[in-house]
Each structure stands twice: as structure tokens, then as C-alpha cells.
Amino acid sequence: MGLLERTVWRMFTSPPRDPFLEKSPKLLVTPSQLSESRFSLHSGKSSSSSSTSSVSSSSTFWMSPKTKSRWSHNRYIPSFVRNTVSKRQIAVVLCLMLALFVWVMPPPGSWRRQVIHITITQPASSPYQVVRPAVQTTNKNAPDPLHWLKHNSNNKYADSANYKVLSAASPFATVSTKPRAALISLVRNSELSGIMQSMRQLEYQWNRKYNYPWIFFNDEPFSDEFKAATQNLTSAKCYYEVVPSDHWSLPDWIDEARFMNSLEYLGAIGVGKGWMISYRHMCRWNSGFFYKHPRLKDFEWYWRVEPDVHFFCDIDYDVFRFMRDNNMKYGFNMNILDDARSFPSLWSRTRSFINAHPEYIHPEADLDWLLDPHNSGDYNNCQFFSNFEIGNLNYFRSEANEKYFEWLDKGGGFYYERFGDAPIHTLSVAMFAPKSEIWFFRDIGYQHDINRHCPPQSSDRCFCEPTPMDENFYKLVPVESPQKKPDDTCIRQFLGGAWLNKKQDWSQEGERMFGGDGYHGYEFSGLEG
């Protein structure tokens, strides 16, 4: 039994005493008197009377004189306490209370006024997060995407009865049929857990309300386990397709020895997935073959979904209707820098295509944001991060895009180098579509591996930490890559206008002198909403 337990036990088991009654005052006696009272015994009435008188006089003589106290125990302590609790017990309780107070009380060093921060969820200042490039269009009848969002959001076109909020046709509603669109994914059987993760979040955040079909592609047949698991995650239709062998094999014009040397070289210098044969097939298929698959011949729109990605925000409008009604060709979520060692000849081949086929270049095409004036006007290696893309299949089926892909494919860049579908799609839409028909889906929070985008002021509908505009600018470029980065980040070059404004008295060289990367001098961080 510990000290505390023994103390409490003694306090409640000791016999009660009454030190407060005036009948038994405390006497101060001398040792001789104490001896006499102990050993001197008298008998008879006279002795008893004499003894009583003697003790009474002695008690009166030796009693401490009474002083009138301002504190009265009879007044402040209840009678039931006075009759049952001793002074020792009260002292023990007070000591325990003091010890408890000292233990709970914070140290003096922390005796400061504490500020309690209360986060109050506020609606976004711009709930649709519309950020458009600063371009002048010649089409005066061009649709207004912001107007469309204001009058066609709030799950207006949701298929599910639980989300059908439009009871009568709004005068601003776009009355039309549902777009012929699908969610597509190139995925292997071994990536089942990854694609299930992506499906769960996209279904919850969006597709459970709109029920667009899922189409899965693989270079081999899907297993029954894969089919059962994915069908269990959605109420929409699911299709499982095999990529044709001639779309997933080495073309007959490729020199295999040269190709193997390329694999070894790119792997040795650290180019991401540069040694993987299947990755070359994948980049080639995503660049120029996916839209030719027979399963997609009846579809006009697609949303590409990769395994192991995250969707952070509730999306309350039909993105395919938005793309179609506003005449958009391509939608992206991140615009970042790629490793230039992957495709050293891509720009020279693209430039030769432009010189050979100027008729395919759109009159309102804008390639300036992709060229670096401080690097001989070469490609600055910016790209739309294509693992998130929403696009028009008819655009990719167009003659201009087909000719461009064939030009690159015949040159062998997918195998002698490591041409990626992201820079090819970026250059394609920059050449063959006006910038006004390329949409920045800033309102959709998304993450793929180390790259993450989260819209600002969106806590009411997103579960992610907002990211600045330049968050993912050069994350894909290894430190050992010798490429020269452009003076401005990719997304700011695409948007132009006020997004390129710098702070007064700031310089890129000055920031780098103090250890910065030279990209923190913009007036607007992108978190302003």
C-alpha cells in the first residue's frame, strides 16, 4: 500500500475526536500535578469533594486565558463535520488538495495569455475557381464558361434520384442530350488495388451522381477478380478491353539494336522509367492510339483516370456537358516541367512538321508560352500533366493531330528516345486549337504521386490543403538534369497577364543568392481565390 493509500485509510478509520467542544479545553499541567492526579487516590465524600475542588482550582489557574477570536469554528463548520472529522483529517485533506493543485497548475513560465484559434468555414470567394488565360478571341459569339457554371452547377444534371435537384427546366439550363462520354483507364491486373483506390474517390466525389461508364484497357485479358472488384465499386456500366497487339509492339521500322542501346543509356543517366519497354509502348498508345480503339468509336469525350490517384473535391456539375457546351477541346489540372533528357529531339521534329504543314496550324494558335526566348527560342519543356486530362476524342481524331502523331512516330522518338504523351498532347493542342478552348480545371483537387493540386478557399467542399499556383513546377525534373529552367513557371506562362507580375524590388538572381529557387517573387501566389 502506497503513502497516499495509507494516509487515506488512516484518515477514515481513526476514531472521531471533538476538539472544538468548550467542555474539554486543553490543560497545561506540570509533571508533579500529573503524578499526583495519577497515583493519589482518596476515598469518601470529603476526599472526593476536596479533590474536585483542588482540581477545579488548578484547572482554573493553569487554563490558557481565552481570547476573543474573529473566526468561530461553530459558525463556519457544519455540526455534522465537527462531530465526525478531526483536525488531522482536515489537514491531510488540505495537503492533498494543495498537492493536486500544484500538480495540475502549469509552470510559471507558461503563465501567458493563451489565444484560441477558431477556424470558421467560409464560402469560397470564387466558388467556380475560374482562371482563364489572357487571350483575345475573334469569336464574339463564344460561350461564357463562368455563366454556364453559375446556372448549371448544383448537380443539375445528376442521373441519380438522390441528387436530382432540378424539378423544372431553368430558363438558363442547357437543354440537350447527355454527352457520349466515358471514364477510361489503361491498367494491369496487378494494379487492381490502385485502380480501386482511384475509383472509390472519383465515384464518391462525382460519378455516383452522373453514372458515366468505365472503360478499362489492358495489353492482356482482365482477370475475373479484376472485373468483379471494379464492377462492385460503381453502378455504371463497365467495359474491359484488350489493346490490339499492333498498338503495343515494336513497329517494323524500329532498329532493335538502337532501341536496346537507348534503354540502357536512359536508364544509366536516370531518366524516369527510361529502361522500361512497356513504358515506351504505353506512351505511344496514349499519344496516338487510344482514341482509335473500337470500343471508343461511339464516344466523343473521355476522362483519363490512372491507378493510385486521389480526387479531393466534390464536383457538382457535369464536366462533360461543360466541355461540350463551351466548345472546349482539352482540359488539364496541372501544367508542369518535364525532364528534357526524355525527348531531346521532340522540338526539332515538331518544328520541321510546322514548316512542312503550316496549313494545319490554327489561326489563333499560341506557341509563345512554350518557347524560351532566353534559350534560342527552343521548347521550354512545359507540359499539361496528362495523367489527368478531359478531352474531345474528335479533336484527337482530327487530320492535323493524326498527321502530327504519324510524323513523330515514323521518326522513332518513342523508342530511340522516350517521347511522352504529355508533351505531345501539349504541343498538339497548342498548335491545332486556340488557347480559349483549353480549360484549366482549377476547382478539382487531384494528386498523382508527388504532384498535388488543391484549389484555394475550398474547405467547404475539398479535404486537402490548398496549394500555391507554382507548387508542382519542377518536381518531375531530377536534380542531376542539366536543363535550363524557364524564367517563369509553366502555368503562369500559359495564363499570362497579371499572373506574370513580380513584386517591386524583387529579382530572381537576388532570391537565388539567398538560397531560393527564384520563383517566389510573384504578386499573386494563387491562394487568394
Secondary structure, 3 states (H helix, E strand, C coil): CCHHHHHHHHHHHCCCCCCCCCCCCCCCCCHHHHHHHHHCCCCCHHHHHHHHHHHHHHHHHHCCCCCCCCCCHHHHCCHHHHCCCCHHHHHHHHHHHHHHHHHHCCCHHHCCCCCCCCCCCCCCCCCCCCCCCCCCCCCCCCCCHHHHHHHHCCCCCCCCHHHCCCCCCCCCCCCCCCCCEEEEEECCHHHHHHHHHHHHHHHHHHHHHHCCCEEEEECCCCCHHHHHHHHCCCCCCEEEEECCHHHCCCCCCCCHHHHHHHHHHHHHCCCCCCCCHHHHHHHHHHHHCHHHCHHHCCCCEEEECCCCEEECECCCCCHHHHHHHCCCCEEECCEEECCHHHCCCHHHHHHHHHHHCHHHCCCCCCCHHHEECCCCCEECCEEECCCCEEEEHHHHCCHHHHHHHHHHHHCCHHHHCCCCHHHHHHHHHHHHCCHHHEEECCCCCEEECCEEECCCCCCCCECCCCCCCCCCCCCCCCCCCCCCCCCCCHHHHHHCHHHHCECCCCCHHHHHHCCCCCCCCECCCCCCC
